[in-house]
């Protein structure tokens, strides 16, 4: 059970790192004297565009494999 939890956490960290690297997620902060806030923005259009590119590459790979 401990190994499964560790694997899930590692997978989430990899996805988050890839997401920030690819520009899927953006982190912005705002602070005043009394309060600080952080906002994470998800760029769904960028994710869908990258998903389309991956599907195209997989299709090309399947054609070459046949």
Residue, then its C-alpha position, 0 to 999 in steps of 0.5 A: x500500500x505504501x508503494x502504491x501511494x508513493x507511485x501515485x504521488x510520484x506520478x502527480x509530481x511528474x504531471x505537475x512538472x510537465x504541466x508547468x514546463x509545457x505551459x499548461x499551468x501558471x502560478x501567480x501570486x499577489x500579496x499585500x501587507x496583511x494577506x498573500x494569495x496564490x492562484x493556479x491557472x489551467x490553460x485548457x486550450x494548450x492541453x487540448x492542442x498538445x493532446x492533438x499533437x500526441x494523437x497525430x504522432x501516435x497515428x504516424x507511429x501506428x502507420x509505420x508499425x504496420 
